[in-house]
Amino acid sequence: MKQFGTLLTSGIIALCFSLSVAAQSSEKSLDQTELMKQFTGTWMAELEEGGTLIWEIIPLGKGYEQNLFWKSDGETYRTDKGIIGFPGNGGVEMIFLWSRDGEVSRDYGEFESEKRIIFKRFNIEHTRVYSIFDYNFITSDKIKMIWKSRGDEESWDNAEVSEWIWTKVKK
C-alpha cells in the first residue's frame, strides 16, 4: 500500500508539473497580428549618408501594404514597395520589391515581447539568412532598429551593423 501511495503522489506531482508547463507556454504566446498593428502609420529615419527614409505601413485587409521613400534635399529619389502578411505559422512576413535592381527580398520575424520583433532577411529561396533587423519600440512613436548584414559572408564576425531611430510622423 505504501508503494501505491508513493506512486500516486509521484503521478500527481508529474501531472501538476505538466499542467504548469502547459499554462506557462500559452501565457507566453504573443498575438503577432495584433502586435503588428503598432507599426501602422508613417515612420521617418535619418540616413547615415544624409537624407531621410519614409516608411508607410498601410492596413490592407488583414495584412499591410508598405512603401519606402528615399529622400534627399526634400526630393524622393527612389521608391520601394512591399507587403506584410501572416504566413499561418504564427510569425510575420515582409516582402519587398527593390526598385534599384528589381530584386525581391523576404523577411520573416516574430515578436519576442510586446515591444520587440526580430526579422531575418532570407535569400529568395529562403535557404540563407543574410540580414537581421531587430526592432524595439522605445515608445509608441519611436522605434530603435539595429540592422546587421553579413552579405555573402559565411560568418557574422565582420557583419556590417547600423542603428536607426524611426520616429512616427504626425499627420
N, C-alpha and C positions, 0 to 999 in steps of 0.2 A: 504494500500500500504506500510505503514511504517513497518507493521509486516512482509510482504513479503520480504522487504529489509533486515530486521534483520535475518530472516530465511535463506535467500540466503547467507548472509555474514557468518553466523554460519556454513552453509553447506560447503562453500568454505574453511573456516578455518579447519574444520574437515577433508576435503579431502586432503588439503596440509599437515596436520599433519600425516595422514595415509601414504601418499606418502613418507614423510620424514622418517618415521619409517621403511618402506619397504626398502628404499635406504640404510639406516644405516645397517640393518641386512645383506644385500647382500655384503656390503663393508667389513664386519667383517668375512664373511665366509672364511675359510682357506682351501687351497687345500692340504689335508692330504697326498695324493700320491706324490705330488711334494715336499712337505716339508720333507717327509721321506727320500728322496734322500740324505739329509745331513748326514745320518748315514752310507751310503755306504763306505766300506773300512775296515781297521783293526784298532782296538782300544785296548789299554792296560791300565789296572788299577792295582795299588799296593794293595794287600790284607792286611787287618789289622793284620792277624796272620802270615804274611810273605808270600812271593811268589807273583806271578802275575796272572792275568786273562787276556787272549787274547780273544777278541770278533770280529769275522769276520762277516761282513754283505755283502753278495754277491748277486747282482741282479740275479733274476731268473724269466724270463718273465716279468710280471708286478708286481711281488712280490719279495721276498728275501729269500735266504737260510741264516741261521745263525749258527755259530759254536762257542762254548765256549771251550777254552783250559785252564785248571787249571794247573799252573806250579809251581814247587818248585826246587830251585837249577838248573834251566835251563831245567829240565825234566818235560814232561807232565805226570801228574798222573791221569787225568780224562778229558774226552771229552763229552760235551753235545751238542745236535743238536736241531735245530728248524726251523720254517718257519715264515715269516712275510707276511701278506696279508691285504686286504682291504675288509671287510665284506659287503660293499654296503650301510652302514648307515652313511658314512662319517668319520668313525674312522679308527684305525689301530689295527690289532690283531696279537699278537705273541703267538706262541705255541711252547713249549719246551718239549723234552723228556729227562728226567734226568737219566743219566746212573747209578748213585749210587743206585737207588731204582726202576727204571723203571716207575716212576710216570710221569704224563703229567701235565703241568701247562698251564694256559691260561691267557694271559694278554690283556686287552683292553684299548686303550688310544686314546686321541685326542690332537692335537696341540692346545694350548690355545693362542699361539702367534707364530710368525715365528721362535722363538728360544726356545720354551718351550713346552714339551709334558709330560703329566702325564698318566702313565699306572696304572691300577688296576689289581692285580692278583686275579683271582677268583678260587674257587674250580672247579673241572671238571664239576659239574652240573650247574655251573655259577649262584649259588644262594647266594654266600657269598664272600665278599672281605676279603682277609687276608693279603695282602701286597700292598703297594703303592710305585711306582717308579716315582720320579719327576726329569726329565732330563732338564737341562738348558745349552744351547750352550753358553759358555763363548766366544769362538772364533770358527772358522770353524774347528779347530784342537783340541779343548778342551771342554769337557762336564763335568759339575758338576752333579752328581746323588745323590739324597737323597733317601734312602730306609727306609721305615717304615713298620714293620711287627708286627701284633698282634697275629699271630698264631691262636690258638683255642680260645683265649680270646674273650669275647663279646665286651669289651671296648678297645679303643685305648689309654687309660690313661697310661698303663705300656708297651706300644709298644717298641720294640727294634728299634733303629734308627742308621743308618750308613750313612756316606758320602764318596763317591768315586769320584775321578777325573779320567776320561777317557781321554787319550791322543792318537791322531791319530798317527799310526805307519807309518812313511815314508818308501816307498819301492823303 
